[in-house]
Every structure is written in structure tokens, then in C-alpha cells.
Amino acid sequence: MTKDKLIDEARIANALLAIFDRLDGIEKAISVLASKQAQPVFPDAVLLERLQRLTLKRHAVLTASLAGVSYATLATLMKCDVTTIKLHLKGALSGLGIPSRGMLLAKHAQLLDSISDAEYKTRFGLSKTWWLEQETSLMAVLCRTKTTANQHTKGGNSDK
């Protein structure tokens, strides 16, 4: 075996070792990320406590948003404008400690999966698919508006 061939083989061996080290590091990183993904977003007690503070309308907007229902569709269903829907979602996200709708959809889509539909309905007064069922009594509550007198509405209706 020639000296040049030995040098080439040594270089190849070193390059392969470097590649294996990188792959091992990537595998460890993937393992860490996968374990973080598997962890719940919130401990159950914290999630339930935060969910308890939300209003019925905020629960409605939250559950529908997690299912991908658009602002416009929600506004039509709840007989209000899109801005009101956005305000309800903003309030729900704030109450849960989630900074944005994008973050909700990207990282918290399984947020409510740990609670069964029946338990959710018992605890919070509506199912997680209320917009499909459209129960008359629930829709009456979700479509109800409050009359307020403030500088913005001047005595008109407010959908909060």
C-alpha cells in the first residue's frame, strides 16, 4: 500500500467519523425535541384552572379556532362582527397565557385534547364542536349582546 493511499484512507476515515459524530448529535437533538413535544402544554390542573376563568363566548371562539373555523364564519354564527370575534379570542389567549392565534394553532393545537368532549361540555357549557351542532339554547346565549353606554358605543350594542 502506498503512502498516498494510506493518507487518503485516513482522511476518509476521519471524514466518516466526523459525519457519524454529527449524526449522533442530530439524533440526540431530535430525541430531546421529541420528548419536549410529547409533554403537555400545561399541567392538567393549571389548564383546567385557566379554562375555568374563560367566558362562554371565549370558550366558543377558542374551540372553533382550534378546529380551524374562520373569524368570518364565527362572526356569522355568533351574529357579531369579526372584530368582536378577534377580541374574544384575544381575551381567551390572554387568559391561557398564549401570545397569539398563530402560536395557538402551531404549538397548542392539542391544548384541549386531554379533556373529553363530554367533560368539556359539563365543565364549560358547550361542546368542542358547538358550531356543528348549533343547539338553540346555546346559540341564543352566544348571539346575545349587551347594551352598554360608553364613549365608543354611545349606548349601542356591544358584543363582549
FIBARO-20356 format. One record per residue: residue number from 1; residue in three letters; x, y negated, z of N, C-alpha, C in turn. Coordinates in steps of 0.1 Angstrom, whole numbers, padded with zeros to 4 digits, always signed. Example, Ala and Ser with C-alpha at 12.3 -4.5 7.8 and 13.67 -1.06 7.14 Angstrom:
2
(r 1 ALA (+0132 +0057 +0078) (+0123 +0045 +0078) (+0132 +0033 +0078))
(r 2 SER (+0128 +0022 +0071) (+0137 +0011 +0071) (+0129 +0000 +0079))
% end
This chain:
160
(r 1 MET (+0009 +0012 +0000) (+0000 +0000 +0000) (+0009 -0012 +0000))
(r 2 THR (+0005 -0022 -0008) (+0014 -0034 -0009) (+0010 -0044 +0002))
(r 3 LYS (+0020 -0053 +0004) (+0018 -0063 +0014) (+0006 -0072 +0011))
(r 4 ASP (+0004 -0076 -0002) (-0007 -0084 -0006) (-0021 -0077 -0004))
(r 5 LYS (-0021 -0064 -0007) (-0033 -0057 -0005) (-0037 -0056 +0010))
(r 6 LEU (-0027 -0054 +0019) (-0029 -0054 +0033) (-0034 -0067 +0038))
(r 7 ILE (-0029 -0078 +0033) (-0033 -0092 +0037) (-0047 -0094 +0033))
(r 8 ASP (-0051 -0090 +0020) (-0065 -0091 +0015) (-0074 -0083 +0024))
(r 9 GLU (-0071 -0071 +0027) (-0079 -0063 +0036) (-0081 -0069 +0050))
(r 10 ALA (-0071 -0074 +0055) (-0071 -0081 +0068) (-0080 -0093 +0068))
(r 11 ARG (-0079 -0101 +0057) (-0088 -0112 +0055) (-0103 -0108 +0054))
(r 12 ILE (-0105 -0098 +0047) (-0119 -0092 +0045) (-0124 -0088 +0058))
(r 13 ALA (-0116 -0080 +0066) (-0120 -0075 +0079) (-0123 -0087 +0088))
(r 14 ASN (-0115 -0097 +0088) (-0117 -0109 +0097) (-0130 -0116 +0093))
(r 15 ALA (-0132 -0117 +0080) (-0144 -0124 +0075) (-0157 -0116 +0079))
(r 16 LEU (-0156 -0103 +0078) (-0167 -0094 +0082) (-0170 -0095 +0097))
(r 17 LEU (-0159 -0096 +0105) (-0161 -0097 +0119) (-0168 -0111 +0123))
(r 18 ALA (-0164 -0121 +0116) (-0170 -0134 +0118) (-0185 -0134 +0114))
(r 19 ILE (-0188 -0127 +0103) (-0202 -0126 +0099) (-0210 -0118 +0109))
(r 20 PHE (-0204 -0107 +0114) (-0211 -0099 +0124) (-0213 -0107 +0137))
(r 21 ASP (-0203 -0115 +0141) (-0205 -0124 +0153) (-0216 -0134 +0151))
(r 22 ARG (-0217 -0140 +0139) (-0228 -0149 +0136) (-0241 -0143 +0136))
(r 23 LEU (-0242 -0131 +0130) (-0254 -0123 +0130) (-0259 -0120 +0144))
(r 24 ASP (-0249 -0116 +0153) (-0252 -0113 +0167) (-0258 -0125 +0174))
(r 25 GLY (-0251 -0137 +0171) (-0256 -0149 +0177) (-0270 -0153 +0172))
(r 26 ILE (-0273 -0151 +0159) (-0286 -0153 +0154) (-0296 -0144 +0160))
(r 27 GLU (-0293 -0131 +0161) (-0302 -0121 +0167) (-0305 -0125 +0182))
(r 28 LYS (-0295 -0130 +0189) (-0298 -0134 +0203) (-0307 -0146 +0203))
(r 29 ALA (-0305 -0156 +0194) (-0313 -0168 +0194) (-0327 -0164 +0190))
(r 30 ILE (-0329 -0155 +0181) (-0343 -0150 +0177) (-0349 -0144 +0189))
(r 31 SER (-0342 -0136 +0196) (-0347 -0129 +0208) (-0352 -0139 +0218))
(r 32 VAL (-0344 -0149 +0221) (-0348 -0159 +0230) (-0360 -0167 +0226))
(r 33 LEU (-0360 -0171 +0213) (-0372 -0178 +0208) (-0385 -0169 +0208))
(r 34 ALA (-0383 -0156 +0205) (-0395 -0147 +0205) (-0400 -0146 +0220))
(r 35 SER (-0391 -0145 +0229) (-0396 -0144 +0243) (-0403 -0157 +0248))
(r 36 LYS (-0398 -0169 +0243) (-0405 -0181 +0246) (-0418 -0182 +0240))
(r 37 GLN (-0420 -0177 +0227) (-0432 -0177 +0220) (-0443 -0169 +0227))
(r 38 ALA (-0438 -0158 +0233) (-0447 -0148 +0240) (-0453 -0154 +0253))
(r 39 GLN (-0446 -0163 +0259) (-0451 -0169 +0271) (-0463 -0177 +0269))
(r 40 PRO (-0472 -0177 +0279) (-0484 -0185 +0277) (-0481 -0200 +0278))
(r 41 VAL (-0489 -0208 +0271) (-0487 -0222 +0271) (-0487 -0228 +0285))
(r 42 PHE (-0497 -0224 +0293) (-0498 -0229 +0307) (-0501 -0216 +0315))
(r 43 PRO (-0497 -0216 +0328) (-0502 -0206 +0336) (-0517 -0207 +0337))
(r 44 ASP (-0524 -0195 +0338) (-0539 -0195 +0338) (-0545 -0205 +0348))
(r 45 ALA (-0540 -0205 +0360) (-0546 -0214 +0370) (-0545 -0229 +0366))
(r 46 VAL (-0534 -0233 +0360) (-0532 -0246 +0355) (-0541 -0249 +0344))
(r 47 LEU (-0542 -0240 +0334) (-0551 -0242 +0323) (-0565 -0243 +0327))
(r 48 LEU (-0570 -0234 +0335) (-0583 -0235 +0340) (-0586 -0248 +0347))
(r 49 GLU (-0577 -0252 +0356) (-0579 -0265 +0363) (-0580 -0276 +0354))
(r 50 ARG (-0571 -0277 +0344) (-0572 -0288 +0334) (-0584 -0287 +0325))
(r 51 LEU (-0588 -0276 +0321) (-0601 -0274 +0314) (-0613 -0278 +0322))
(r 52 GLN (-0613 -0276 +0335) (-0624 -0280 +0343) (-0627 -0295 +0343))
(r 53 ARG (-0617 -0302 +0340) (-0618 -0317 +0340) (-0624 -0323 +0327))
(r 54 LEU (-0625 -0315 +0317) (-0630 -0320 +0304) (-0645 -0321 +0304))
(r 55 THR (-0650 -0331 +0297) (-0664 -0332 +0295) (-0669 -0322 +0284))
(r 56 LEU (-0682 -0319 +0284) (-0688 -0310 +0274) (-0684 -0314 +0260))
(r 57 LYS (-0685 -0327 +0257) (-0681 -0332 +0243) (-0667 -0329 +0240))
(r 58 ARG (-0658 -0331 +0250) (-0644 -0329 +0248) (-0641 -0314 +0245))
(r 59 HIS (-0648 -0306 +0253) (-0647 -0291 +0250) (-0651 -0288 +0236))
(r 60 ALA (-0662 -0294 +0232) (-0668 -0291 +0219) (-0657 -0295 +0208))
(r 61 VAL (-0652 -0307 +0209) (-0642 -0312 +0199) (-0629 -0303 +0200))
(r 62 LEU (-0625 -0300 +0212) (-0613 -0292 +0213) (-0614 -0278 +0207))
(r 63 THR (-0625 -0271 +0210) (-0627 -0257 +0205) (-0628 -0258 +0190))
(r 64 ALA (-0636 -0267 +0184) (-0637 -0268 +0170) (-0624 -0272 +0163))
(r 65 SER (-0617 -0281 +0169) (-0604 -0285 +0163) (-0594 -0273 +0163))
(r 66 LEU (-0594 -0265 +0173) (-0585 -0253 +0173) (-0589 -0243 +0162))
(r 67 ALA (-0602 -0243 +0158) (-0607 -0235 +0148) (-0605 -0241 +0134))
(r 68 GLY (-0600 -0253 +0133) (-0598 -0260 +0121) (-0610 -0268 +0115))
(r 69 VAL (-0620 -0270 +0123) (-0631 -0278 +0119) (-0627 -0293 +0117))
(r 70 SER (-0630 -0299 +0106) (-0625 -0313 +0103) (-0633 -0323 +0112))
(r 71 TYR (-0626 -0335 +0113) (-0632 -0346 +0120) (-0646 -0350 +0114))
(r 72 ALA (-0646 -0350 +0101) (-0659 -0354 +0094) (-0670 -0344 +0097))
(r 73 THR (-0667 -0331 +0097) (-0677 -0321 +0100) (-0682 -0323 +0114))
(r 74 LEU (-0673 -0325 +0123) (-0677 -0327 +0137) (-0685 -0339 +0139))
(r 75 ALA (-0682 -0350 +0132) (-0689 -0362 +0133) (-0704 -0360 +0128))
(r 76 THR (-0705 -0352 +0117) (-0718 -0349 +0112) (-0726 -0341 +0122))
(r 77 LEU (-0720 -0331 +0127) (-0727 -0322 +0137) (-0731 -0329 +0149))
(r 78 MET (-0722 -0338 +0154) (-0725 -0345 +0167) (-0732 -0358 +0165))
(r 79 LYS (-0735 -0362 +0152) (-0742 -0374 +0149) (-0735 -0386 +0155))
(r 80 CYS (-0722 -0387 +0152) (-0715 -0399 +0156) (-0704 -0402 +0145))
(r 81 ASP (-0696 -0412 +0147) (-0686 -0414 +0136) (-0673 -0407 +0139))
(r 82 VAL (-0664 -0407 +0130) (-0651 -0399 +0130) (-0643 -0405 +0142))
(r 83 THR (-0643 -0418 +0143) (-0635 -0425 +0154) (-0639 -0419 +0168))
(r 84 THR (-0652 -0417 +0170) (-0656 -0411 +0183) (-0651 -0397 +0185))
(r 85 ILE (-0651 -0389 +0174) (-0645 -0376 +0175) (-0631 -0376 +0178))
(r 86 LYS (-0623 -0385 +0172) (-0609 -0387 +0175) (-0607 -0391 +0189))
(r 87 LEU (-0615 -0400 +0194) (-0614 -0404 +0209) (-0617 -0392 +0218))
(r 88 HIS (-0627 -0384 +0215) (-0630 -0372 +0223) (-0618 -0363 +0223))
(r 89 LEU (-0612 -0360 +0211) (-0601 -0351 +0211) (-0589 -0357 +0218))
(r 90 LYS (-0586 -0370 +0216) (-0575 -0377 +0223) (-0577 -0375 +0238))
(r 91 GLY (-0589 -0377 +0243) (-0592 -0375 +0258) (-0589 -0361 +0262))
(r 92 ALA (-0593 -0351 +0254) (-0591 -0337 +0257) (-0576 -0334 +0257))
(r 93 LEU (-0569 -0338 +0247) (-0555 -0336 +0247) (-0548 -0342 +0258))
(r 94 SER (-0551 -0354 +0261) (-0545 -0361 +0273) (-0548 -0353 +0286))
(r 95 GLY (-0560 -0349 +0287) (-0563 -0341 +0299) (-0556 -0328 +0301))
(r 96 LEU (-0552 -0322 +0289) (-0545 -0310 +0289) (-0530 -0311 +0289))
(r 97 GLY (-0525 -0324 +0287) (-0511 -0327 +0286) (-0505 -0323 +0273))
(r 98 ILE (-0513 -0324 +0262) (-0508 -0321 +0248) (-0507 -0334 +0241))
(r 99 PRO (-0496 -0338 +0235) (-0494 -0351 +0229) (-0502 -0355 +0216))
(r 100 SER (-0505 -0345 +0208) (-0511 -0348 +0195) (-0519 -0336 +0190))
(r 101 ARG (-0528 -0339 +0180) (-0535 -0328 +0173) (-0526 -0318 +0166))
(r 102 GLY (-0516 -0324 +0160) (-0506 -0316 +0153) (-0499 -0306 +0162))
(r 103 MET (-0496 -0311 +0174) (-0490 -0302 +0184) (-0500 -0292 +0189))
(r 104 LEU (-0512 -0296 +0190) (-0523 -0286 +0194) (-0523 -0275 +0184))
(r 105 LEU (-0524 -0278 +0172) (-0525 -0268 +0161) (-0513 -0260 +0159))
(r 106 ALA (-0501 -0267 +0160) (-0489 -0260 +0158) (-0484 -0251 +0169))
(r 107 LYS (-0485 -0256 +0182) (-0480 -0248 +0193) (-0490 -0243 +0203))
(r 108 HIS (-0502 -0248 +0202) (-0512 -0244 +0212) (-0524 -0238 +0206))
(r 109 ALA (-0523 -0232 +0194) (-0535 -0227 +0188) (-0541 -0215 +0196))
(r 110 GLN (-0533 -0208 +0203) (-0538 -0197 +0211) (-0541 -0201 +0225))
(r 111 LEU (-0542 -0214 +0227) (-0545 -0220 +0240) (-0556 -0214 +0248))
(r 112 LEU (-0567 -0212 +0241) (-0579 -0207 +0248) (-0581 -0192 +0246))
(r 113 ASP (-0572 -0185 +0239) (-0574 -0171 +0236) (-0574 -0162 +0249))
(r 114 SER (-0568 -0167 +0259) (-0568 -0159 +0272) (-0581 -0159 +0279))
(r 115 ILE (-0590 -0167 +0275) (-0603 -0168 +0281) (-0613 -0162 +0271))
(r 116 SER (-0621 -0152 +0276) (-0631 -0146 +0267) (-0642 -0156 +0263))
(r 117 ASP (-0648 -0154 +0252) (-0659 -0163 +0248) (-0670 -0164 +0258))
(r 118 ALA (-0674 -0152 +0264) (-0684 -0152 +0274) (-0680 -0160 +0287))
(r 119 GLU (-0668 -0158 +0291) (-0663 -0166 +0303) (-0662 -0181 +0300))
(r 120 TYR (-0658 -0184 +0288) (-0657 -0198 +0284) (-0670 -0205 +0284))
(r 121 LYS (-0680 -0198 +0279) (-0694 -0203 +0279) (-0699 -0205 +0293))
(r 122 THR (-0697 -0195 +0301) (-0701 -0196 +0315) (-0695 -0207 +0323))
(r 123 ARG (-0682 -0209 +0321) (-0674 -0219 +0328) (-0677 -0233 +0323))
(r 124 PHE (-0677 -0235 +0310) (-0677 -0248 +0304) (-0690 -0252 +0297))
(r 125 GLY (-0699 -0243 +0295) (-0712 -0247 +0290) (-0714 -0246 +0275))
(r 126 LEU (-0704 -0241 +0268) (-0706 -0239 +0253) (-0696 -0228 +0249))
(r 127 SER (-0700 -0221 +0238) (-0691 -0211 +0233) (-0680 -0217 +0225))
(r 128 LYS (-0670 -0209 +0222) (-0659 -0213 +0215) (-0662 -0214 +0200))
(r 129 THR (-0674 -0210 +0196) (-0678 -0212 +0182) (-0692 -0219 +0181))
(r 130 TRP (-0694 -0229 +0190) (-0707 -0236 +0191) (-0711 -0242 +0178))
(r 131 TRP (-0702 -0246 +0169) (-0706 -0253 +0157) (-0713 -0243 +0147))
(r 132 LEU (-0710 -0230 +0149) (-0716 -0220 +0140) (-0730 -0216 +0145))
(r 133 GLU (-0731 -0216 +0158) (-0744 -0212 +0165) (-0754 -0223 +0165))
(r 134 GLN (-0749 -0235 +0168) (-0758 -0248 +0169) (-0770 -0245 +0177))
(r 135 GLU (-0769 -0241 +0190) (-0780 -0239 +0198) (-0787 -0253 +0200))
(r 136 THR (-0800 -0253 +0200) (-0808 -0265 +0200) (-0805 -0274 +0212))
(r 137 SER (-0805 -0267 +0224) (-0803 -0275 +0237) (-0789 -0281 +0237))
(r 138 LEU (-0779 -0273 +0233) (-0765 -0278 +0233) (-0764 -0290 +0223))
(r 139 MET (-0769 -0288 +0211) (-0768 -0299 +0201) (-0775 -0311 +0206))
(r 140 ALA (-0785 -0310 +0213) (-0792 -0322 +0219) (-0783 -0330 +0228))
(r 141 VAL (-0775 -0322 +0236) (-0766 -0329 +0245) (-0754 -0335 +0238))
(r 142 LEU (-0749 -0327 +0228) (-0737 -0332 +0220) (-0740 -0344 +0212))
(r 143 CYS (-0753 -0345 +0208) (-0757 -0356 +0199) (-0762 -0368 +0207))
(r 144 ARG (-0763 -0367 +0220) (-0769 -0378 +0228) (-0758 -0389 +0229))
(r 145 THR (-0763 -0401 +0229) (-0754 -0412 +0231) (-0758 -0420 +0243))
(r 146 LYS (-0749 -0428 +0248) (-0752 -0436 +0260) (-0753 -0450 +0255))
(r 147 THR (-0762 -0458 +0261) (-0764 -0472 +0258) (-0755 -0479 +0268))
(r 148 THR (-0746 -0487 +0263) (-0737 -0495 +0272) (-0737 -0509 +0267))
(r 149 ALA (-0734 -0518 +0276) (-0732 -0532 +0273) (-0718 -0536 +0276))
(r 150 ASN (-0710 -0537 +0266) (-0696 -0542 +0268) (-0692 -0551 +0256))
(r 151 GLN (-0681 -0557 +0257) (-0677 -0566 +0247) (-0676 -0560 +0233))
(r 152 HIS (-0674 -0547 +0232) (-0672 -0541 +0219) (-0686 -0536 +0213))
(r 153 THR (-0695 -0532 +0221) (-0707 -0527 +0215) (-0719 -0537 +0217))
(r 154 LYS (-0717 -0547 +0225) (-0727 -0557 +0227) (-0741 -0551 +0229))
(r 155 GLY (-0742 -0540 +0238) (-0754 -0534 +0241) (-0759 -0523 +0232))
(r 156 GLY (-0751 -0520 +0222) (-0754 -0510 +0212) (-0751 -0496 +0218))
(r 157 ASN (-0751 -0486 +0209) (-0749 -0472 +0213) (-0734 -0469 +0213))
(r 158 SER (-0730 -0462 +0223) (-0716 -0457 +0224) (-0717 -0442 +0225))
(r 159 ASP (-0708 -0435 +0217) (-0709 -0420 +0216) (-0698 -0414 +0225))
(r 160 LYS (-0695 -0420 +0236) (-0685 -0414 +0245) (-0691 -0405 +0255))
% end
